[in-house]
Amino acid sequence: MKEKFNGVLLHIGSLPSEYGVGALSGGAFSFVDFLADAKVDFWQTLPLSPTSFGDSPYQSPSAFAGNPYFIDINALVKRGLLTGNEAKRAKTKSLDYAEIFNSRYDVLRLAFKRFQKNSDYSKFLENNEYWLDDFALFMALKVKNGFSSFDTWEKDERRRDTLSDEKIAALQDECDFWRFLQFEFYRELTALKDYAKSKNVALIGDIPIYVAYDSADVWAHPEIFRLDKNMRPKEVAGVPPDYFSADGQLWGNPLYDWKKQQSDGFLWWHHRLLHQLQFFDKIRIDHFRAFESYYAVPYGATTAKIGRWVKGVGTKIFDGLDLDGRIIAEDLGIITDKVRRLVKRTGFPGMKVLQFAFTGEDSVDLPHNYPRNCVAYPGTHDNNTLKGWFDNELGAAGQKQARAYFALTKQEGELRGLLRGVLASPAVLAIVPLADWLEEPAACRMNTPGKAQGNWCWRADEAAVTPVLAKEIRALCARYFRAEA
């Protein structure tokens, strides 16, 4: 029985597409075929939640909803909900989120007009009532208010519990549109998971630990966040100055009221975790260290230089849930012994990143130091591509150390040698971003923390995802017993 596994990291939005952003059908099924041919065990995505200003899936208007951009336009055509000419309106050559926002919803509204409610739809509404109705109502109000932040709306609209029945009734047609989008999204995600399972490919999802301030979750459940009487955050999330930014990272998310959440058994969080685990075999929880202690920045601050560490909720949040083998703890950043002990108590595997390793010392991020119970990466979505890092960030001393450590040669290829080192590590699971298998340059970086614009735009070249690459991935993984030869 195999004891070590391999995976590929690729965001759904990075799949090749004639509609600018990748989708859950079509190209996603083809990518599963590629992974199956390569004997890849896991496909890890980034969060599939809706995006807002800044286009980041880590700043979403919902912790439960799926991104309507990922609904496959061609699938809607095949089902008779769109004509070919209507679908053409959504076509674009670049992943320009502003362009997609301005064109995609008009096309999806045409599909909604032809949609006929059925028993599957009714069952979906019933099973998701605990989050879907609030989300649909929130988005209907967003449309009514020109997508402005909810704290600028009319006074009675700024909280779910102060909204009148008359206003709710007047918004029902718009609410139905947003329910339809979620039905279509989760219909396609379920089909993708089932298809992947049939090909022996498991899916790994991603949960941002925080939600955006301007979200259905804050609007509908302000009591579980640390807000003042005017619904403004008392403090906001971020991290102090670190590897990525001299000013720290000011995320701006509202912080949780853990005492309040504990009083109802962390019901909102349990709903959130169980909701995601319906569709993914495993989920990575981003910024896991915040369960031990989190960084709180005064509301209104312009940087994260000034803040304080506040004790977190610990492992109590997971009590009563059967999560064995299904959680990956993103334990990167400023990690203390207390954080290490917390992760160890959960039993969840943490993460190791090769790009942090070459400091000239016997770093914990050097592969020979990896524990078995971890997930190893050459880099994550927040890092440069492996090529961009090696060429532009590592420096001469780091390159020298890396070449000696891995015995890199030009014959093998230095980047391939680095991937070899990650796959050869003791880690139970090694995950390589597709961009690194393709040896993409720095211009293809997915995200630069602290940079507001220009992120999340890389899209894979369909011509580069070939049977030859699949054969190479399979052979290198098989060498270290992560795949069949």
Secondary structure, 3 states (H helix, E strand, C coil): CCCCEEEEECCHHHCCCCECCCCCCCHHHHHHHHHHHCCCCEEECCCCCCCCCCCCCCCCCCCCCCCHHHCCHHHHHHCCCCCHHHHHCCCECCCCHHHHHHHHHHHHHHHHHHCCCCHHHHHHHHHCHHHHHHHHHHHHHHHHCCCCCHHHCCHHHCCHHHCCHHHHHHCHHHHHHHHHHHHHHHHHHHHHHHHHHHCCCEEEEEECCCCCCCCHHHHHCHHHECECCCCCECEEEEECCCCCCCCCEEEEEECECHHHHHHCCCHHHHHHHHHHHCCCCEEEECCHHHHCEEEEEECCCCCCCCCEEEECCHHHHHCCCCCCCCEEECCCCCCCHHHHHHHHHHCCCEEEEHHHCCCCCCCCCCHHHCCCCEEEECCCCCCCCHHHHHHHCCHHHHHHHHHHHHCCCCCCCHHHHHHHHHHCCCCCEEEEEHHHHCCCCHHHCCCCCCCCCCCCCCCCCHHHCCHHHHHHHHHHHHHCCCCCC
